[in-house]
Amino acid sequence: MTRRHGYALLAALIAVVIVISSAIYVGFSGVPRGDESSVQAGGARPHGSAAPASTGTWVGTWSASPAGAEPGTEEAGYFGRSLRNIVHTSVGGTGARITLSNLYGQQPLSITHASLAVASAPGSPTALDGTVRRLTFAGSTSVVIPAGRQVISDPARLPVPRDADMLVTTYSPTPSGPVTYHPQARQISYVAQGDRTEDPSGARYTEQSPYWRYLTALDVLSNDAEGTVVVLGDSLTDGITSTMGANVRWPDVLADRLRTEPGAPRYGVVNQGISGNRVLSDGLGRPANNPSGLSRFGRDVLGRAGARAVVIDLGINDILRNPHVTDPDEILGGLRELTRQAHTRGLRVIGATLMPFQGHRGYEPHLEAVRQGVNAAIRSGEVFDAHVDFDKALRDPYNPRKLLPRYDSGDHLHPSDAGYARMAEALDLSALKGSTGAEL
């Protein structure tokens, strides 16, 4: 081989390396999502941190909407303690990244260490051997999240199993003020004294918690899933009466169907339910606790990784809670606006009819008429691209104003585990794919 030919071969090899490196960088650069502003920290990648994988599609495997500031954390937050959130995946992947939120904070939140691991068993704070990964933020192990902002971690290479529990742990060394949280987790998470973020053992995690704190999303790099279906709802989607730690909310059962049924679209499922949520009205505070569906749609739906379709199950609280909305057209106007926003991003929209609640302490006959008016419009096809008839699926055929007893948790509003399963079964999976053609 001549020297000229040797240099030509070397140049060709270098070009290949550059192309491959560029592809990896582009595939993994963090992209801010949603209405809640994102920040990233600078710094060099530390020795021993997890390197990213290089192929696949980013999809949501789990998410929870920030719903408010945790009472009792106004001054100190959780400084000097490790928070180990346990979350359940809908789909798996070869790499992962997390989103941390300081939306309800009143001062900067300093996170000096964070980690991700596969749980050794369902609900266990102990990590599976060899799975603890140190997380970084723009190459640094630490990040400061300003009040009202969020941060997305760098991708970490970790085989993430589908239908499994994951451990996401954060440590803050300084008082941070109000803690952004999701109060109705229906899952026990854990707290330990000191920095135990990379401790695979759960022995020091002696304090239990029914909340998810700071963590609002877990995305995976998947070679199997082609996108994400986002479920926007209230306590019926949040699964407030479902069995603790069993992952039997109706979006969980939907995820099971999407993983196993032949011909089903291979989507991750993320649950953006907030108990008490409404279409139209925000809660109190600034930023508002329990922001309305209209207020949070950009953040919680349009901002989710890989979003392809959204299922909207909202409206019953607008009717049931004070001040009561007694004009169906007001609620329908809000639902049509959500559909319009989804269509601007090419998302398919499936809407749910509102389920009966006779026997609940807030039931009044004139409110039933409002529910029926909303449902009639939804069934007409003039609100969403398609609909799922939760009302028909769960009502008592002998008294359509009430839930069928076996689907009733006992409060005559929220379903039992069997009721949640029936909701997921009622959804035609083919409705999740198709054109976005509702006439609004």
N, C-alpha and C positions, 0 to 999 in steps of 0.2 A: 504493500500500500504506500502511495506517495504521501509526502507531507501535506500537499494540497488536499488530497482526498481525506487524510486523517482529520485536518481541521474542519472540512465540510461535514464529516460524520459527527464530530464533537459539537459543531454548531447546531446540527439537527437535533441531537440529544438534548441540548440545553433548551431549544425551542419547545420540545415536547414537555420538559419539566415545567417551563413557565406556563404553558397552556393548562396543564393539569393543576398547578398551584392556583392559578387564577380561577379555575372552575370551582375548586374547593372553597376559596375565599368568597366568591359570589354566592355560592350555595348556602353559606353559613353566616353571612352578615346579618346582624340583628336589624329588624325593621320595626319601628315604633307602630303601635296599633291602638286604634280607638280614640275616644275623646280625652281620656286621661293621659296627660303628657308623659312621655318616656324620657329617661335620662340614662346615660351610660358613663362609667368611670374609666379613667385612663390608667395606664401602668403596664408593666411587663408581665407576661405569663409566668407564674411561679413554677419552680421545679416540682415535678410530680403531679401536676394537675392533669385532668383527663383531656386527651386530645379529641377533637371532633371526628365523627365519621364523615363520609363524603357524598353519599348518594341518597335519593329518596325525596319524598314530599313532606313538608311540614304540615301537620294536622293537629287539631286539639284532641287530646286523649282524656283530659279532665279540666274542669274549670269551676269556679265559684265566684259569684258576684260580690264585690265589697258592698256591704249593706249599711255600715255605720261605724261609729266609734265605740269600742268596748267600754261599758261602764266600769268605773273604778281605776281606769288607766290614765286618767287625765294628766297626772303629774309625772309619774315615773315610767309608765309603760311597762316593759318587761326587761329592763336592763339587767345585765349580769346573769341572765338565764337563757338556756337553749330551748327553743320551741321546735318540737318535732311533730309536724303535721303528717297525718296519715291520709292518703288519698287513693282512690281506686281508678285504675285505667280502663278505658273502653277498647283501645287498640294499642298494639305494641309497636316498637321501632328499634332502630339501631343507635339512636342518639336522642338526647332530650335537652330541653331548656325550660326555665321557669320564669314566671312573672311575679314580682313582689310589688305591693302597693302601699303607699303612704297617703292614700287619698284623703283620709280623715285626720291625718296628723296635723298638728299646729306648729311643728318645728321639724327640722331635718332629722331623718332616721338614719343612724349609722349601723350598717351591717358589716361586721368585720370578718365573719366566716359564714359560709353556707354549704350545705352538702345535699346530695341526692343518693338514694340507695333503694334497693328492692327489699321489702319486708320479708323476714324469714318465715312468717306465717300470717294469715289474715288477722289484722288488728294488732300485730305485735310491734313494739317499738324497737326490736332487735333486727339488725340488718342481716340479710343473707350473706354468707361468707364471700368476700372478695368483690362486693358490689358498691361499697361506699366510694363516692366520687366527690372530690372537692370542686365546688362551683366557682367560676370566675365571672367578672363583669368587665368587659373590655380589657381582659387580660389580668385584672387585679383581683385578689381574693376579697377585697373590701369595696364597699360602695356607700355613698351617702345619697339618700333619696330625699329630695326637698319635699316639703309639705305639699300635698295635692298632686304628687307625681307618682310614677311607677318606673320600674326598671326591668329589663329583660336580660337574663343571664346569657353568657356565651354558651354555645352548644357543648355538651359533654358526651363523650362516647361511652355508652352503657346500653347493653341489651335490655330493653324494657319489655317485659312480658305483657300480653293483653290480659284483661280480666284479673288483675293482680293489684295488691296493695304496694304503694311506694311510700318512702319516707323522705320528706323534705324538711331539712333542719336549718334554722337560722340562729345567729347569736348577735346580740347588740350589747356593747359594753357600757353605754351611757344612757341616762334617762332620755326618753324619746317623746313623752307626752301621749296623747290618745292613740290607741292601737286600732288600726283598720282591721275589721274582722267580718266573718260570716257566721251569724249566731246559730243557725239551725243546720249544723253539719250532719246530724244523725250518724256521727262517727266519733269515737274517742281518739283524741290525740294526746300528746304528752309534753311535759315540761321538766327540765333538769336544771339544777343549780350549776353555774359556771359554764365554760365553753366546752360542750360535749358534742359539737357538730360532727366530728369525724369519728366519734366513738361508736363502733358497730354494736356494742352491747346496749341493751335497753335497761340494764340494772339501775342506772342512776336516774332514769326517767320515772320518778316515783309519783309525780303529780299528774293527774288526769284532767283532761279538758274536753268539753263538748263543742268547742269552737275551732274554726280554721282562722289563723291569724297571719296577716300580711300576704300570704300566698293566694294568688287569684287564678293562676293557669299553669298547666303542665302540658307542653307540646312535645310531640315526638317526630322524629324523622322516620317516615314509614315507607317501605317498599310495597306494602299491601293496600293500605287505605288510600282512597283517591280524593278524600275531602272530609269535611266536618259538617254534621248537622247540629245546629244550635237550638236548644229548647229554651224559650223565653216564657217565664211564668211566675206564679205566686206560690203559696204554700202547697198547692196541689202538685206542683212540679218540684218544689223543694223537698217534698216527701216528709212533711212534718210528723205524720202519724205512722210512718213506716218503721219496721223493726230496726233498732239501733245496730249499726255495724254490719247489717246484712246486705246492703246494696240492692234493695228491692224497690227503690223509687221507680216511677214508671220510665224515666229516661234510662235507668240502669237496665231494665227489662228490654227496652228498645235496643240498647247496645248489644244485648245478648242475641236478639233476633238478627241484627245486621251482621253479626259475626258468623252466624250458623246457618241461616236460611239460604237455600239455593236461589241464585238470581238477585239477592238483595244487594243494593249498593254498598260498597265497602267504605263506610264512613265512620269516623270517630264521632262520639256523642259528647257534647258538653252541656252541663245543666246550669242554666242561668236563672234559676228560680230564686225569688226572694219572698219569704213569707210576708203576707200582708200587702203585696205589691198591687198596684193599680195601673191602668192604662194612662190615666189623665193626671192624677194628683201626686205630688211629691210629699214626703214626710217633712218634719221640721228640721231646722238646722241649716248651717252653711259650711260646707256643702250639705245638701239635704240627705238626711237618713232615709233609707228606703226610697230611692229616686224612682219616679214613674217609668213605665215602659218607654214612653216617648223621650224622657230625659236620658235614659241609659242605653238606648238602642245602638247608637254609634259605637259606644265602648264595648257593650256586652254581646253584640251580634256582629255588626260590621267589622269590628276589630278582632274577631277571633280567627286564629290561624286556619287557613284552608276552608273557610266557610263556603258551603255550596247551597245549603237549604236551612230554613228556619221554621220551627213549629212554634206557634204563638198560642198560649193558653192563658189569656188574661181577660179580665172584665168583671169577674164575680165580686171582687172587693170594691170596685167602683159602685156596684149596686148595693152591697151589703153593709159597707162601713160608712160612718158619718164623715162628711155630708153625702147623703145618698144621691147618686145620679139616677134620675127617674125618667130621663128621655133617652131611649135606646140610640137615637141618632147621634148623641154626643159620644157615646162609647164607640159606635161604629165609625164615626169620623176619625177617632184616634187610631182604631185598628187599620183603617184604610191608609192613614198616613204612615204607619209602620210598613205596610205592604209597599207603598210608594218608595220609601227609603230603601227597602230591600231590593227592589227592582233596579234602582240606580246602580247597584253593585252586581246585578245579574243573579241574585239569590232567588231560589224557588221558595214560595211561602205557603205553608199549610197552617190553617187556623182551626182551633178546637171550639166546638159548641160548649156552652156553659152548663155544668152539671147541676142537678136539683139540690135544694137545701131545705125543704120543708122539714120541720122538727128541730132545726137549729134555732138557738135562742134569738137570732136576728131576723128570723123569717117573718115576713108580712105579705099578705096577698098582693098588694100593689107592686111589691118588688118582684114577685113571680112574673107579673105581666111584663116587666122590663126585661127579665131574662128571656122570656119567650120571644120578645121582639128582636133581641140581639140574635138569638138562634135562628129565627126565620130568615134574617138577612144573610147570615153565614151560609145557611143551606142553599140559598138562592144562587150562590156562586158569584156574588157581586162584591165580595170583600177580599177574598184570598184566591190564590191559584187553585187550591184544593182545600178540602176540609176533612177533619176526623170528627166523627159524631160521638164524643164522650157522653153526652146526655143520653143518647139512645142506648149506648153500650152498658151504662151503669144504672139507669133508672129502674124503678120497680114498675113492671108492666101493669100492675093493678092499681098503682098510684104514681103516675109519672112525675109528680112533684117531689117525690122522695127517692133516695138511693135504695137500691135493692139491699135488704139487710145483710147479705153475705159480703157485699162490697162496701159496707158502712163501717168506719172505725168505731162508731158509737156516738159521735158528736153530730151526725147527720149532715156533715159538710165535707169532711176529709175521708178519703177511702181507706179501707183496710189494705193489708198486703195483697190480698186477692183482688181488690179493686184496682190497685196500681197495676198489677199484672194485666188485668182486663183492659185498662187504658192503652197499654203498649200493644196489646194484641189487636185492638180496634184500628190501629193505624195501617193503612194500605202502604206497604213499603215502596211500591211503584210510584206513589205520589211524591216521593222525595226527589225524583228525577223528572225532568221534562221542561217545557217552556214556562215563561213567566207571563201569563196572559190575562190576569184578572182585569175586567173592565171597571175602573174606579170612577 
